[in-house]
Each structure stands twice: as structure tokens, then as C-alpha cells.
Amino acid sequence: MNYRRRLRVLPAALLVFVALTGVSLPGWSDAPRRAGAAAAVLTPAAARAQAERVITTDLLRSYLTFIASDALQGRDTPSPGLDAAAQFLAFNLKRLGLKPMGDDGTYFQKIALRHVLPDGEKSRALLVGTPPLHFESDFLPELSGHRGGAGSVPESPLIYVSHGWVIPSRNIDAYKGVDVRDRVMVVAGRALPKGVQFYDLERGAARRGGWTGPAAYAAAHGARGIVYLPETEGGYADLVRSVRAEQGEIAPTDPAVASDETMREPASNAVPAIVLSWEVARRLFEGEPLSGDALLEDSETGEGSRAFMLRPEKRIAFTTAYRRDTVYTQNVVASLEGSGPVLREQYVAFGAHYDHVGVGLPDKNGDRIYNGADDDGSGTTALLTLAEAFSRADARPRRSLLFVWHCGEEKGLWGSSYFTAHPTVPLKQIVTQLNMDMIGRSKKQGDRERKNAELSGPDEIYVIGSRAMSTKLAAVSESVNRNYLDLKFNYKYDDPDDPNYFFYRSDHYNYARRGVPIIFYFDGEHADYHGRDDEVDRIDFDKMLKVTRTVFLTATELANLLDPPKVDKKMPFTG
Ligand SMILES: [Zn+2]
């Protein structure tokens, strides 16, 4: 049943006017919606009442308890657990009457993924003068798919090139004074050079000066192949485990979807590459200027910049082959039509990522599952609760609402990259995107854990994007909050050049870089971030409730504005 059915008596002509235009009139706004009739406009007062009626800690807790349950096995992309989460969302969206906005009238936007496994039958490796190396126990074809090409390397001398990077702006060059032509490069792990972050290459100063990774360097300078050393002692065992579990390397086939790896190594003409086990690597480096633990340290830290030829009697030959197939994952997409006859063509979009990082090695309590209750079970749950609150209201904001649960965020923003490259509503009709990624944790009083130092308090949330992108968006977001719960909005990270680079680290970035103003709500890094203890029993549901209700009211306001916010700040990523 609806609440507060209070229809005022209005002249018939006015009723017709209201029904046709969706204009809000005082006292009319709470009118119940008849099926098929144009909805009234959701006013701030009605929105507040609706938020408080539907968005409750009980509802948040019940959804999150399922989303972050062991049954979903950490929601890796792709995985049956993630698919089950998608089915759960779709089931609820259908029940609530939201419009499917995925493929072919469904809630699912499918994304094809290339799945690559090494072919153990056809792959070979031989260190001259020793017995042939064994697939898996001694070596594996390099699995970052596109980084190692399939093919054969004839018997060749070896040259050690440490991390194998050239970054002129940082004065880094792993190849000073050496020539890799007709040789096989030995690269220490996959660590970036010491002091360089991935985001420095992608966004920071290093980007402007350009950079070359080992695969690209090998292809450009005539190296015959690459031998990678594992990053850590356990790193090779992880690779073997992944191959045995038939996981291998998985990446989107769509060239518009940039993953971390493709951004790092854009080599399309990659030379063949293998990874050696640590035992074989140790043997290979016996008697060399760098060996044993020092070699391991080079691999782990990206420390070194010394290159040298291995002794001339050491030569290697290998052949790499791969098996490839295609698997699928999906975004979940739904909408709710607005009440404005014209403005309903535009959207306020909400986002969260419903994936997490899956299953790993057991911790000391035997827990193997990364449940991701905060990251981003909290956003996933809040988004479903917002959909529920809006769909059950008697009135609607003028603009339509778009709900997107992105997959593959943890893999490198795959879902949002795909959605913004293939949007199911035109992107220029999305006036703002509100992203919730981690909104369920708070710092307790007296918490001295160093890793919780930057965690926000029970009445506080980091707000990223509004001030940095749009004067109007910032003003709306501030005034809604001030007139409602008056949470502490912390703007510490609201700067694309902040060294934590949070502006680039969740799905909103893909909307922002295409010119959509965004707000990213975020509770801050904490001790359980990407840990097995990111569990439901550590969630502060009162805080999650406050943030979700605030987002509900902010979205209502944005969806009712006659003039939507514009990007009026200069963004480093749009030039
Ligand atoms: Zn996240």
C-alpha cells in the first residue's frame, strides 16, 4: 500500500496540465501513481520521506548478506559466483518493475572475454647442456596473453635486463650500453621500476615523457624472445595453480576496453615469452654477477638497472603455444523513467561494481574467500536499495534514472569501460554519474591501526569529483547534504593529481573522461581493503544508510534541475 494518500482537490484543467507536463505543484507531489498515468514529480520533501521509509538498515543488511556471502565465492570476473550475483540483481529489478536496459530486452549487457591457456602439448623449452625443461614444473609460456606471442625461438644467448623498462622522464633505462638484438632478454619479474606506480605511467608526469616496457622494447629492438623470472618465490606456484584450474589469462576482446595490462604493454607484435620457475632461474644464474637472493630481490622490487650478458655457454631455445576460447561476463543495467515529458530523455546514472577478487590462499583461520562486503558489496547493495526506493515512490524525478552494476572493476575497470564505449542510452543524455565504491566502513573511536588512519568516520565520507569537475554539481551536492544529514564531506582526494589517484581508480573515471560530471562516494582505504576480512560483520550499516539516503536525495535534486550541471573545470585527462 502507498503511504500518505492525500490527493488535494484541484481544478480538472490543472490536473490535466500537471499530468501532461509533470510540473510539480505544492501538495500534489505525493499523489499516488496509477498504472499507465504520468507520474507526478518527486519533491524534496517526498523524496526524504521515501528514503526514510524504504532505505533501512534491515534492507541494506539483507541484500548485503547475500551479495557478500561465501556462496558467491568472492564474485571474481568472470565466475559462476558473479553470475549468481547478476541473477540476484535481475530477479529483484524485475520484481521492482525496473526497465531492462541490457541486450535484447534483458538486464544483462554481455561482454566477451578472451580466455588464454598455455598449450602444454606444443610448448617446449631447452637450456643447452641440460635435460629438457618440463612444462609447469620448470617453465610456462608467458600468460599475460598479448604480452607473449606464440612461436619458436632458436638457440640464443641470454641477456639480463633487470625490470626491462625505459622511462626517460625518470631517467630510467634498463638497456644502457647493451644491445638485445638476436638475444633472449631475461626480465626480472613484472614489477615496475622502484618508485614508479602504474598510475604514474597512465596519468602522471611519466606519461608525458613516454615509456617502453620490456615486451615493446624486445619487439622494437630485435630481441628473439623474453624469459621472465617470477616476481616472488610463491609467484610461480600461483601461476601453475591458475593454469591447472584452467583460469589462465582472461581479458576483454573489445579493443575499446583498456585493461591495466594492455595499457602497460601495448605490443601487438610481441615476441615469444616464457616464465621460469625459481629453481631453474637460480640454476641459470649460478656464477653470474647477480644470483640467488639478490636476483629474487631485483624481481620483487624492480630495484636494479644493470644489464649484462650471461656466460656464453648458456643458451636457450623455446616454443610457446596457446589455446584460446571465448567466455562471457556481464554488466547489469536497468532504468526507471522520469516524470518530465521532455527531461525524461535525460538520465542521472548510478554506478557500483558488483565484482570482487574471488578466492585465494587460506588465511590463518582457513578463510579463502574475498567476500568484498565493503568493496563493493556496499555500493552494489546501496544501488539496489536506491532502485527499490525510487521504484516504489508515488512520484518520480523529472529525469530518468539509470542503474549500472559494473563487472570487472577489480580487473581494470572493464565493465565501465565497456559500458561507456557501448552505452545503452546515449552518453550525452547522462547528466551526472554517481558512483558508490566502498561506503560501508567507518573508523571506530580509539582505532590506532595504522592502516585505518585514512578511514573516514561514522558521519564522514570522501567525496571525489564534484568540486574538481563542476561548480554546479558541487553546489547541489553540498546544499542537499547541508539541508539533510549534514555528513562531513571530506574533499581530500578530490583532485585528479592527488598521488593516491583515486580519481582514476573506480568506474566513475570512465564516465568522467568522456565528459560526464561525476561524484565518487568512498569511505577510504582500510586494513581489510582487498583482504579476506572484508566481511558483513564489519560493516557500519548506520553509516551506509546515511550515505545511501544522501545519494537518494542528491540524485532527486539533480534529476529535477532544469539546467543540469556542466563540466566547467579543466580536467587533465580530457586535455
Ligand atoms: Zn571497489
Residues whose N, C-alpha, C, O or C-beta is under 5 A from the ligand:
A	BS01	ZN	D375 D376 D437
